[in-house]
Amino acid sequence: MTERTIQDAAALSGWRKSSHSDNNAGSCLEVLDGHPAGVPVRDSKNPGGPALVFPSGGWASFVAAVRAGELSV
């Protein structure tokens, strides 16, 4: 299996987080669109840390399941 991480996520620009995020709490995931390897995801509390890179299709399926309320904690 190929490791899909970016060690220095701060080196990339264009990160975004959900408009539903609380800007003060800092407990958010940020994603980067348009990356050739897939969809990088990082912790907003550690923007210079590593990011996980998910295959685009897998990320789209995850987001669709969240929006449809198909996932439980």
mmCIF file of the N, C-alpha and C atoms, coordinates in Angstrom:
data_MODEL
# 
_entry.id   MODEL 
# 
loop_
_atom_site.group_PDB 
_atom_site.id 
_atom_site.type_symbol 
_atom_site.label_atom_id 
_atom_site.label_alt_id 
_atom_site.label_comp_id 
_atom_site.label_asym_id 
_atom_site.label_entity_id 
_atom_site.label_seq_id 
_atom_site.pdbx_PDB_ins_code 
_atom_site.Cartn_x 
_atom_site.Cartn_y 
_atom_site.Cartn_z 
_atom_site.occupancy 
_atom_site.B_iso_or_equiv 
_atom_site.pdbx_formal_charge 
_atom_site.auth_seq_id 
_atom_site.auth_comp_id 
_atom_site.auth_asym_id 
_atom_site.auth_atom_id 
_atom_site.pdbx_PDB_model_num 
ATOM 1   N N  . MET A 1 1  ? 0.845   -1.184 0.000  1.00 0.00 ? 1  MET A N  1 
ATOM 2   C CA . MET A 1 1  ? 0.000   0.000  0.000  1.00 0.00 ? 1  MET A CA 1 
ATOM 3   C C  . MET A 1 1  ? 0.887   1.242  0.000  1.00 0.00 ? 1  MET A C  1 
ATOM 4   N N  . THR A 1 2  ? 0.549   2.210  -0.808 1.00 0.00 ? 2  THR A N  1 
ATOM 5   C CA . THR A 1 2  ? 1.294   3.454  -0.894 1.00 0.00 ? 2  THR A CA 1 
ATOM 6   C C  . THR A 1 2  ? 0.928   4.361  0.267  1.00 0.00 ? 2  THR A C  1 
ATOM 7   N N  . GLU A 1 3  ? 1.957   4.893  0.923  1.00 0.00 ? 3  GLU A N  1 
ATOM 8   C CA . GLU A 1 3  ? 1.698   5.851  2.003  1.00 0.00 ? 3  GLU A CA 1 
ATOM 9   C C  . GLU A 1 3  ? 1.224   7.145  1.372  1.00 0.00 ? 3  GLU A C  1 
ATOM 10  N N  . ARG A 1 4  ? 0.147   7.648  1.857  1.00 0.00 ? 4  ARG A N  1 
ATOM 11  C CA . ARG A 1 4  ? -0.422  8.871  1.300  1.00 0.00 ? 4  ARG A CA 1 
ATOM 12  C C  . ARG A 1 4  ? -0.453  9.949  2.372  1.00 0.00 ? 4  ARG A C  1 
ATOM 13  N N  . THR A 1 5  ? 0.697   10.570 2.559  1.00 0.00 ? 5  THR A N  1 
ATOM 14  C CA . THR A 1 5  ? 0.790   11.688 3.497  1.00 0.00 ? 5  THR A CA 1 
ATOM 15  C C  . THR A 1 5  ? 1.619   12.793 2.879  1.00 0.00 ? 5  THR A C  1 
ATOM 16  N N  . ILE A 1 6  ? 1.402   13.988 3.365  1.00 0.00 ? 6  ILE A N  1 
ATOM 17  C CA . ILE A 1 6  ? 2.236   15.144 3.048  1.00 0.00 ? 6  ILE A CA 1 
ATOM 18  C C  . ILE A 1 6  ? 2.777   15.598 4.391  1.00 0.00 ? 6  ILE A C  1 
ATOM 19  N N  . GLN A 1 7  ? 4.075   15.534 4.574  1.00 0.00 ? 7  GLN A N  1 
ATOM 20  C CA . GLN A 1 7  ? 4.667   15.811 5.881  1.00 0.00 ? 7  GLN A CA 1 
ATOM 21  C C  . GLN A 1 7  ? 4.569   17.280 6.280  1.00 0.00 ? 7  GLN A C  1 
ATOM 22  N N  . ASP A 1 8  ? 4.754   18.214 5.345  1.00 0.00 ? 8  ASP A N  1 
ATOM 23  C CA . ASP A 1 8  ? 4.703   19.644 5.658  1.00 0.00 ? 8  ASP A CA 1 
ATOM 24  C C  . ASP A 1 8  ? 3.521   20.269 4.935  1.00 0.00 ? 8  ASP A C  1 
ATOM 25  N N  . ALA A 1 9  ? 2.351   20.139 5.515  1.00 0.00 ? 9  ALA A N  1 
ATOM 26  C CA . ALA A 1 9  ? 1.130   20.623 4.876  1.00 0.00 ? 9  ALA A CA 1 
ATOM 27  C C  . ALA A 1 9  ? 1.124   22.140 4.694  1.00 0.00 ? 9  ALA A C  1 
ATOM 28  N N  . ALA A 1 10 ? 1.873   22.862 5.514  1.00 0.00 ? 10 ALA A N  1 
ATOM 29  C CA . ALA A 1 10 ? 1.904   24.325 5.409  1.00 0.00 ? 10 ALA A CA 1 
ATOM 30  C C  . ALA A 1 10 ? 2.567   24.783 4.112  1.00 0.00 ? 10 ALA A C  1 
ATOM 31  N N  . ALA A 1 11 ? 3.321   23.896 3.468  1.00 0.00 ? 11 ALA A N  1 
ATOM 32  C CA . ALA A 1 11 ? 3.992   24.257 2.219  1.00 0.00 ? 11 ALA A CA 1 
ATOM 33  C C  . ALA A 1 11 ? 3.004   24.414 1.061  1.00 0.00 ? 11 ALA A C  1 
ATOM 34  N N  . LEU A 1 12 ? 1.787   23.943 1.242  1.00 0.00 ? 12 LEU A N  1 
ATOM 35  C CA . LEU A 1 12 ? 0.767   24.035 0.199  1.00 0.00 ? 12 LEU A CA 1 
ATOM 36  C C  . LEU A 1 12 ? -0.211  25.156 0.530  1.00 0.00 ? 12 LEU A C  1 
ATOM 37  N N  . SER A 1 13 ? -0.671  25.856 -0.483 1.00 0.00 ? 13 SER A N  1 
ATOM 38  C CA . SER A 1 13 ? -1.633  26.940 -0.247 1.00 0.00 ? 13 SER A CA 1 
ATOM 39  C C  . SER A 1 13 ? -2.999  26.547 -0.803 1.00 0.00 ? 13 SER A C  1 
ATOM 40  N N  . GLY A 1 14 ? -4.019  27.200 -0.309 1.00 0.00 ? 14 GLY A N  1 
ATOM 41  C CA . GLY A 1 14 ? -5.370  26.975 -0.790 1.00 0.00 ? 14 GLY A CA 1 
ATOM 42  C C  . GLY A 1 14 ? -6.228  26.102 0.103  1.00 0.00 ? 14 GLY A C  1 
ATOM 43  N N  . TRP A 1 15 ? -5.809  25.884 1.345  1.00 0.00 ? 15 TRP A N  1 
ATOM 44  C CA . TRP A 1 15 ? -6.585  25.067 2.280  1.00 0.00 ? 15 TRP A CA 1 
ATOM 45  C C  . TRP A 1 15 ? -7.912  25.749 2.580  1.00 0.00 ? 15 TRP A C  1 
ATOM 46  N N  . ARG A 1 16 ? -8.955  24.958 2.798  1.00 0.00 ? 16 ARG A N  1 
ATOM 47  C CA . ARG A 1 16 ? -10.267 25.512 3.167  1.00 0.00 ? 16 ARG A CA 1 
ATOM 48  C C  . ARG A 1 16 ? -10.905 24.606 4.211  1.00 0.00 ? 16 ARG A C  1 
ATOM 49  N N  . LYS A 1 17 ? -11.845 25.180 4.941  1.00 0.00 ? 17 LYS A N  1 
ATOM 50  C CA . LYS A 1 17 ? -12.627 24.383 5.885  1.00 0.00 ? 17 LYS A CA 1 
ATOM 51  C C  . LYS A 1 17 ? -14.092 24.710 5.684  1.00 0.00 ? 17 LYS A C  1 
ATOM 52  N N  . SER A 1 18 ? -14.931 23.926 6.275  1.00 0.00 ? 18 SER A N  1 
ATOM 53  C CA . SER A 1 18 ? -16.368 24.072 6.105  1.00 0.00 ? 18 SER A CA 1 
ATOM 54  C C  . SER A 1 18 ? -16.845 25.446 6.567  1.00 0.00 ? 18 SER A C  1 
ATOM 55  N N  . SER A 1 19 ? -17.830 25.963 5.875  1.00 0.00 ? 19 SER A N  1 
ATOM 56  C CA . SER A 1 19 ? -18.437 27.231 6.300  1.00 0.00 ? 19 SER A CA 1 
ATOM 57  C C  . SER A 1 19 ? -19.209 27.048 7.601  1.00 0.00 ? 19 SER A C  1 
ATOM 58  N N  . HIS A 1 20 ? -19.439 25.814 8.013  1.00 0.00 ? 20 HIS A N  1 
ATOM 59  C CA . HIS A 1 20 ? -20.131 25.520 9.273  1.00 0.00 ? 20 HIS A CA 1 
ATOM 60  C C  . HIS A 1 20 ? -19.165 25.467 10.453 1.00 0.00 ? 20 HIS A C  1 
ATOM 61  N N  . SER A 1 21 ? -17.867 25.645 10.192 1.00 0.00 ? 21 SER A N  1 
ATOM 62  C CA . SER A 1 21 ? -16.852 25.570 11.252 1.00 0.00 ? 21 SER A CA 1 
ATOM 63  C C  . SER A 1 21 ? -16.915 26.791 12.143 1.00 0.00 ? 21 SER A C  1 
ATOM 64  N N  . ASP A 1 22 ? -16.558 26.605 13.382 1.00 0.00 ? 22 ASP A N  1 
ATOM 65  C CA . ASP A 1 22 ? -16.416 27.712 14.316 1.00 0.00 ? 22 ASP A CA 1 
ATOM 66  C C  . ASP A 1 22 ? -14.975 28.193 14.213 1.00 0.00 ? 22 ASP A C  1 
ATOM 67  N N  . ASN A 1 23 ? -14.763 29.387 13.723 1.00 0.00 ? 23 ASN A N  1 
ATOM 68  C CA . ASN A 1 23 ? -13.407 29.896 13.510 1.00 0.00 ? 23 ASN A CA 1 
ATOM 69  C C  . ASN A 1 23 ? -12.610 30.048 14.796 1.00 0.00 ? 23 ASN A C  1 
ATOM 70  N N  . ASN A 1 24 ? -13.267 30.104 15.933 1.00 0.00 ? 24 ASN A N  1 
ATOM 71  C CA . ASN A 1 24 ? -12.563 30.315 17.194 1.00 0.00 ? 24 ASN A CA 1 
ATOM 72  C C  . ASN A 1 24 ? -12.135 29.018 17.871 1.00 0.00 ? 24 ASN A C  1 
ATOM 73  N N  . ALA A 1 25 ? -12.833 27.933 17.620 1.00 0.00 ? 25 ALA A N  1 
ATOM 74  C CA . ALA A 1 25 ? -12.544 26.681 18.324 1.00 0.00 ? 25 ALA A CA 1 
ATOM 75  C C  . ALA A 1 25 ? -11.279 26.002 17.817 1.00 0.00 ? 25 ALA A C  1 
ATOM 76  N N  . GLY A 1 26 ? -10.996 26.107 16.537 1.00 0.00 ? 26 GLY A N  1 
ATOM 77  C CA . GLY A 1 26 ? -9.797  25.496 15.992 1.00 0.00 ? 26 GLY A CA 1 
ATOM 78  C C  . GLY A 1 26 ? -9.851  23.982 15.903 1.00 0.00 ? 26 GLY A C  1 
ATOM 79  N N  . SER A 1 27 ? -11.016 23.405 16.043 1.00 0.00 ? 27 SER A N  1 
ATOM 80  C CA . SER A 1 27 ? -11.155 21.945 15.971 1.00 0.00 ? 27 SER A CA 1 
ATOM 81  C C  . SER A 1 27 ? -11.777 21.558 14.635 1.00 0.00 ? 27 SER A C  1 
ATOM 82  N N  . CYS A 1 28 ? -11.072 21.857 13.575 1.00 0.00 ? 28 CYS A N  1 
ATOM 83  C CA . CYS A 1 28 ? -11.627 21.637 12.247 1.00 0.00 ? 28 CYS A CA 1 
ATOM 84  C C  . CYS A 1 28 ? -10.668 20.838 11.379 1.00 0.00 ? 28 CYS A C  1 
ATOM 85  N N  . LEU A 1 29 ? -11.238 20.209 10.393 1.00 0.00 ? 29 LEU A N  1 
ATOM 86  C CA . LEU A 1 29 ? -10.438 19.622 9.333  1.00 0.00 ? 29 LEU A CA 1 
ATOM 87  C C  . LEU A 1 29 ? -10.390 20.621 8.196  1.00 0.00 ? 29 LEU A C  1 
ATOM 88  N N  . GLU A 1 30 ? -9.265  20.679 7.529  1.00 0.00 ? 30 GLU A N  1 
ATOM 89  C CA . GLU A 1 30 ? -9.126  21.518 6.348  1.00 0.00 ? 30 GLU A CA 1 
ATOM 90  C C  . GLU A 1 30 ? -8.780  20.619 5.174  1.00 0.00 ? 30 GLU A C  1 
ATOM 91  N N  . VAL A 1 31 ? -9.304  20.950 4.003  1.00 0.00 ? 31 VAL A N  1 
ATOM 92  C CA . VAL A 1 31 ? -9.029  20.169 2.804  1.00 0.00 ? 31 VAL A CA 1 
ATOM 93  C C  . VAL A 1 31 ? -8.424  21.071 1.743  1.00 0.00 ? 31 VAL A C  1 
ATOM 94  N N  . LEU A 1 32 ? -7.730  20.440 0.812  1.00 0.00 ? 32 LEU A N  1 
ATOM 95  C CA . LEU A 1 32 ? -7.095  21.160 -0.290 1.00 0.00 ? 32 LEU A CA 1 
ATOM 96  C C  . LEU A 1 32 ? -7.614  20.575 -1.589 1.00 0.00 ? 32 LEU A C  1 
ATOM 97  N N  . ASP A 1 33 ? -8.284  21.380 -2.377 1.00 0.00 ? 33 ASP A N  1 
ATOM 98  C CA . ASP A 1 33 ? -8.824  20.923 -3.658 1.00 0.00 ? 33 ASP A CA 1 
ATOM 99  C C  . ASP A 1 33 ? -7.758  21.009 -4.747 1.00 0.00 ? 33 ASP A C  1 
ATOM 100 N N  . GLY A 1 34 ? -7.870  20.144 -5.735 1.00 0.00 ? 34 GLY A N  1 
ATOM 101 C CA . GLY A 1 34 ? -7.026  20.232 -6.913 1.00 0.00 ? 34 GLY A CA 1 
ATOM 102 C C  . GLY A 1 34 ? -5.644  19.623 -6.798 1.00 0.00 ? 34 GLY A C  1 
ATOM 103 N N  . HIS A 1 35 ? -5.370  18.873 -5.748 1.00 0.00 ? 35 HIS A N  1 
ATOM 104 C CA . HIS A 1 35 ? -4.055  18.234 -5.605 1.00 0.00 ? 35 HIS A CA 1 
ATOM 105 C C  . HIS A 1 35 ? -4.020  17.001 -6.507 1.00 0.00 ? 35 HIS A C  1 
ATOM 106 N N  . PRO A 1 36 ? -2.931  16.781 -7.248 1.00 0.00 ? 36 PRO A N  1 
ATOM 107 C CA . PRO A 1 36 ? -2.894  15.668 -8.202 1.00 0.00 ? 36 PRO A CA 1 
ATOM 108 C C  . PRO A 1 36 ? -2.948  14.274 -7.570 1.00 0.00 ? 36 PRO A C  1 
ATOM 109 N N  . ALA A 1 37 ? -2.567  14.146 -6.306 1.00 0.00 ? 37 ALA A N  1 
ATOM 110 C CA . ALA A 1 37 ? -2.530  12.825 -5.666 1.00 0.00 ? 37 ALA A CA 1 
ATOM 111 C C  . ALA A 1 37 ? -3.850  12.441 -5.005 1.00 0.00 ? 37 ALA A C  1 
ATOM 112 N N  . GLY A 1 38 ? -4.798  13.372 -4.917 1.00 0.00 ? 38 GLY A N  1 
ATOM 113 C CA . GLY A 1 38 ? -6.070  13.101 -4.244 1.00 0.00 ? 38 GLY A CA 1 
ATOM 114 C C  . GLY A 1 38 ? -6.508  14.309 -3.445 1.00 0.00 ? 38 GLY A C  1 
ATOM 115 N N  . VAL A 1 39 ? -7.109  14.066 -2.280 1.00 0.00 ? 39 VAL A N  1 
ATOM 116 C CA . VAL A 1 39 ? -7.614  15.152 -1.432 1.00 0.00 ? 39 VAL A CA 1 
ATOM 117 C C  . VAL A 1 39 ? -6.845  15.150 -0.114 1.00 0.00 ? 39 VAL A C  1 
ATOM 118 N N  . PRO A 1 40 ? -5.909  16.102 0.048  1.00 0.00 ? 40 PRO A N  1 
ATOM 119 C CA . PRO A 1 40 ? -5.207  16.220 1.329  1.00 0.00 ? 40 PRO A CA 1 
ATOM 120 C C  . PRO A 1 40 ? -6.142  16.778 2.402  1.00 0.00 ? 40 PRO A C  1 
ATOM 121 N N  . VAL A 1 41 ? -6.020  16.229 3.612  1.00 0.00 ? 41 VAL A N  1 
ATOM 122 C CA . VAL A 1 41 ? -6.830  16.648 4.759  1.00 0.00 ? 41 VAL A CA 1 
ATOM 123 C C  . VAL A 1 41 ? -5.886  16.845 5.936  1.00 0.00 ? 41 VAL A C  1 
ATOM 124 N N  . ARG A 1 42 ? -6.001  17.991 6.614  1.00 0.00 ? 42 ARG A N  1 
ATOM 125 C CA . ARG A 1 42 ? -5.131  18.266 7.762  1.00 0.00 ? 42 ARG A CA 1 
ATOM 126 C C  . ARG A 1 42 ? -5.944  18.777 8.937  1.00 0.00 ? 42 ARG A C  1 
ATOM 127 N N  . ASP A 1 43 ? -5.318  18.790 10.098 1.00 0.00 ? 43 ASP A N  1 
ATOM 128 C CA . ASP A 1 43 ? -5.907  19.293 11.334 1.00 0.00 ? 43 ASP A CA 1 
ATOM 129 C C  . ASP A 1 43 ? -5.647  20.793 11.400 1.00 0.00 ? 43 ASP A C  1 
ATOM 130 N N  . SER A 1 44 ? -6.682  21.592 11.552 1.00 0.00 ? 44 SER A N  1 
ATOM 131 C CA . SER A 1 44 ? -6.509  23.047 11.585 1.00 0.00 ? 44 SER A CA 1 
ATOM 132 C C  . SER A 1 44 ? -5.692  23.516 12.785 1.00 0.00 ? 44 SER A C  1 
ATOM 133 N N  . LYS A 1 45 ? -5.623  22.702 13.838 1.00 0.00 ? 45 LYS A N  1 
ATOM 134 C CA . LYS A 1 45 ? -4.819  23.079 15.010 1.00 0.00 ? 45 LYS A CA 1 
ATOM 135 C C  . LYS A 1 45 ? -3.328  22.890 14.759 1.00 0.00 ? 45 LYS A C  1 
ATOM 136 N N  . ASN A 1 46 ? -2.973  22.168 13.703 1.00 0.00 ? 46 ASN A N  1 
ATOM 137 C CA . ASN A 1 46 ? -1.572  21.889 13.397 1.00 0.00 ? 46 ASN A CA 1 
ATOM 138 C C  . ASN A 1 46 ? -1.335  22.064 11.895 1.00 0.00 ? 46 ASN A C  1 
ATOM 139 N N  . PRO A 1 47 ? -1.466  23.297 11.376 1.00 0.00 ? 47 PRO A N  1 
ATOM 140 C CA . PRO A 1 47 ? -1.371  23.502 9.933  1.00 0.00 ? 47 PRO A CA 1 
ATOM 141 C C  . PRO A 1 47 ? -0.005  23.162 9.338  1.00 0.00 ? 47 PRO A C  1 
ATOM 142 N N  . GLY A 1 48 ? 1.030   23.157 10.142 1.00 0.00 ? 48 GLY A N  1 
ATOM 143 C CA . GLY A 1 48 ? 2.356   22.805 9.646  1.00 0.00 ? 48 GLY A CA 1 
ATOM 144 C C  . GLY A 1 48 ? 2.671   21.333 9.767  1.00 0.00 ? 48 GLY A C  1 
ATOM 145 N N  . GLY A 1 49 ? 1.752   20.592 10.337 1.00 0.00 ? 49 GLY A N  1 
ATOM 146 C CA . GLY A 1 49 ? 1.962   19.155 10.509 1.00 0.00 ? 49 GLY A CA 1 
ATOM 147 C C  . GLY A 1 49 ? 1.629   18.393 9.245  1.00 0.00 ? 49 GLY A C  1 
ATOM 148 N N  . PRO A 1 50 ? 1.529   17.088 9.365  1.00 0.00 ? 50 PRO A N  1 
ATOM 149 C CA . PRO A 1 50 ? 1.250   16.272 8.184  1.00 0.00 ? 50 PRO A CA 1 
ATOM 150 C C  . PRO A 1 50 ? -0.218  16.335 7.766  1.00 0.00 ? 50 PRO A C  1 
ATOM 151 N N  . ALA A 1 51 ? -0.446  15.983 6.526  1.00 0.00 ? 51 ALA A N  1 
ATOM 152 C CA . ALA A 1 51 ? -1.802  15.856 5.995  1.00 0.00 ? 51 ALA A CA 1 
ATOM 153 C C  . ALA A 1 51 ? -1.956  14.445 5.444  1.00 0.00 ? 51 ALA A C  1 
ATOM 154 N N  . LEU A 1 52 ? -3.119  13.881 5.618  1.00 0.00 ? 52 LEU A N  1 
ATOM 155 C CA . LEU A 1 52 ? -3.447  12.602 4.993  1.00 0.00 ? 52 LEU A CA 1 
ATOM 156 C C  . LEU A 1 52 ? -4.015  12.888 3.612  1.00 0.00 ? 52 LEU A C  1 
ATOM 157 N N  . VAL A 1 53 ? -3.669  12.059 2.639  1.00 0.00 ? 53 VAL A N  1 
ATOM 158 C CA . VAL A 1 53 ? -4.177  12.246 1.282  1.00 0.00 ? 53 VAL A CA 1 
ATOM 159 C C  . VAL A 1 53 ? -5.085  11.067 0.943  1.00 0.00 ? 53 VAL A C  1 
ATOM 160 N N  . PHE A 1 54 ? -6.347  11.374 0.699  1.00 0.00 ? 54 PHE A N  1 
ATOM 161 C CA . PHE A 1 54 ? -7.337  10.348 0.379  1.00 0.00 ? 54 PHE A CA 1 
ATOM 162 C C  . PHE A 1 54 ? -7.593  10.329 -1.124 1.00 0.00 ? 54 PHE A C  1 
ATOM 163 N N  . PRO A 1 55 ? -7.827  9.151  -1.698 1.00 0.00 ? 55 PRO A N  1 
ATOM 164 C CA . PRO A 1 55 ? -8.202  9.097  -3.115 1.00 0.00 ? 55 PRO A CA 1 
ATOM 165 C C  . PRO A 1 55 ? -9.462  9.932  -3.342 1.00 0.00 ? 55 PRO A C  1 
ATOM 166 N N  . SER A 1 56 ? -9.516  10.632 -4.455 1.00 0.00 ? 56 SER A N  1 
ATOM 167 C CA . SER A 1 56 ? -10.637 11.544 -4.725 1.00 0.00 ? 56 SER A CA 1 
ATOM 168 C C  . SER A 1 56 ? -11.992 10.852 -4.654 1.00 0.00 ? 56 SER A C  1 
ATOM 169 N N  . GLY A 1 57 ? -12.100 9.661  -5.225 1.00 0.00 ? 57 GLY A N  1 
ATOM 170 C CA . GLY A 1 57 ? -13.372 8.936  -5.201 1.00 0.00 ? 57 GLY A CA 1 
ATOM 171 C C  . GLY A 1 57 ? -13.790 8.538  -3.801 1.00 0.00 ? 57 GLY A C  1 
ATOM 172 N N  . GLY A 1 58 ? -12.831 8.109  -2.998 1.00 0.00 ? 58 GLY A N  1 
ATOM 173 C CA . GLY A 1 58 ? -13.119 7.741  -1.613 1.00 0.00 ? 58 GLY A CA 1 
ATOM 174 C C  . GLY A 1 58 ? -13.567 8.933  -0.796 1.00 0.00 ? 58 GLY A C  1 
ATOM 175 N N  . TRP A 1 59 ? -12.918 10.074 -1.012 1.00 0.00 ? 59 TRP A N  1 
ATOM 176 C CA . TRP A 1 59 ? -13.297 11.291 -0.290 1.00 0.00 ? 59 TRP A CA 1 
ATOM 177 C C  . TRP A 1 59 ? -14.709 11.724 -0.678 1.00 0.00 ? 59 TRP A C  1 
ATOM 178 N N  . ALA A 1 60 ? -15.021 11.664 -1.976 1.00 0.00 ? 60 ALA A N  1 
ATOM 179 C CA . ALA A 1 60 ? -16.357 12.047 -2.443 1.00 0.00 ? 60 ALA A CA 1 
ATOM 180 C C  . ALA A 1 60 ? -17.424 11.142 -1.826 1.00 0.00 ? 60 ALA A C  1 
ATOM 181 N N  . SER A 1 61 ? -17.139 9.855  -1.721 1.00 0.00 ? 61 SER A N  1 
ATOM 182 C CA . SER A 1 61 ? -18.087 8.921  -1.101 1.00 0.00 ? 61 SER A CA 1 
ATOM 183 C C  . SER A 1 61 ? -18.277 9.228  0.377  1.00 0.00 ? 61 SER A C  1 
ATOM 184 N N  . PHE A 1 62 ? -17.187 9.548  1.071  1.00 0.00 ? 62 PHE A N  1 
ATOM 185 C CA . PHE A 1 62 ? -17.259 9.900  2.489  1.00 0.00 ? 62 PHE A CA 1 
ATOM 186 C C  . PHE A 1 62 ? -18.115 11.150 2.694  1.00 0.00 ? 62 PHE A C  1 
ATOM 187 N N  . VAL A 1 63 ? -17.856 12.189 1.913  1.00 0.00 ? 63 VAL A N  1 
ATOM 188 C CA . VAL A 1 63 ? -18.611 13.438 2.045  1.00 0.00 ? 63 VAL A CA 1 
ATOM 189 C C  . VAL A 1 63 ? -20.089 13.198 1.747  1.00 0.00 ? 63 VAL A C  1 
ATOM 190 N N  . ALA A 1 64 ? -20.392 12.417 0.727  1.00 0.00 ? 64 ALA A N  1 
ATOM 191 C CA . ALA A 1 64 ? -21.789 12.120 0.393  1.00 0.00 ? 64 ALA A CA 1 
ATOM 192 C C  . ALA A 1 64 ? -22.478 11.383 1.539  1.00 0.00 ? 64 ALA A C  1 
ATOM 193 N N  . ALA A 1 65 ? -21.777 10.451 2.172  1.00 0.00 ? 65 ALA A N  1 
ATOM 194 C CA . ALA A 1 65 ? -22.355 9.708  3.296  1.00 0.00 ? 65 ALA A CA 1 
ATOM 195 C C  . ALA A 1 65 ? -22.605 10.621 4.492  1.00 0.00 ? 65 ALA A C  1 
ATOM 196 N N  . VAL A 1 66 ? -21.686 11.548 4.751  1.00 0.00 ? 66 VAL A N  1 
ATOM 197 C CA . VAL A 1 66 ? -21.874 12.505 5.850  1.00 0.00 ? 66 VAL A CA 1 
ATOM 198 C C  . VAL A 1 66 ? -23.096 13.373 5.576  1.00 0.00 ? 66 VAL A C  1 
ATOM 199 N N  . ARG A 1 67 ? -23.183 13.905 4.371  1.00 0.00 ? 67 ARG A N  1 
ATOM 200 C CA . ARG A 1 67 ? -24.312 14.776 4.024  1.00 0.00 ? 67 ARG A CA 1 
ATOM 201 C C  . ARG A 1 67 ? -25.651 14.048 4.094  1.00 0.00 ? 67 ARG A C  1 
ATOM 202 N N  . ALA A 1 68 ? -25.642 12.759 3.785  1.00 0.00 ? 68 ALA A N  1 
ATOM 203 C CA . ALA A 1 68 ? -26.878 11.970 3.796  1.00 0.00 ? 68 ALA A CA 1 
ATOM 204 C C  . ALA A 1 68 ? -27.219 11.436 5.186  1.00 0.00 ? 68 ALA A C  1 
ATOM 205 N N  . GLY A 1 69 ? -26.352 11.704 6.171  1.00 0.00 ? 69 GLY A N  1 
ATOM 206 C CA . GLY A 1 69 ? -26.596 11.231 7.529  1.00 0.00 ? 69 GLY A CA 1 
ATOM 207 C C  . GLY A 1 69 ? -26.429 9.725  7.679  1.00 0.00 ? 69 GLY A C  1 
ATOM 208 N N  . GLU A 1 70 ? -25.622 9.128  6.820  1.00 0.00 ? 70 GLU A N  1 
ATOM 209 C CA . GLU A 1 70 ? -25.450 7.675  6.830  1.00 0.00 ? 70 GLU A CA 1 
ATOM 210 C C  . GLU A 1 70 ? -24.390 7.187  7.812  1.00 0.00 ? 70 GLU A C  1 
ATOM 211 N N  . LEU A 1 71 ? -23.662 8.077  8.437  1.00 0.00 ? 71 LEU A N  1 
ATOM 212 C CA . LEU A 1 71 ? -22.596 7.689  9.359  1.00 0.00 ? 71 LEU A CA 1 
ATOM 213 C C  . LEU A 1 71 ? -23.006 8.005  10.788 1.00 0.00 ? 71 LEU A C  1 
ATOM 214 N N  . SER A 1 72 ? -22.604 7.165  11.704 1.00 0.00 ? 72 SER A N  1 
ATOM 215 C CA . SER A 1 72 ? -22.872 7.428  13.115 1.00 0.00 ? 72 SER A CA 1 
ATOM 216 C C  . SER A 1 72 ? -21.563 7.377  13.887 1.00 0.00 ? 72 SER A C  1 
ATOM 217 N N  . VAL A 1 73 ? -21.544 8.040  15.016 1.00 0.00 ? 73 VAL A N  1 
ATOM 218 C CA . VAL A 1 73 ? -20.336 8.093  15.836 1.00 0.00 ? 73 VAL A CA 1 
ATOM 219 C C  . VAL A 1 73 ? -20.408 7.052  16.913 1.00 0.00 ? 73 VAL A C  1 
# 
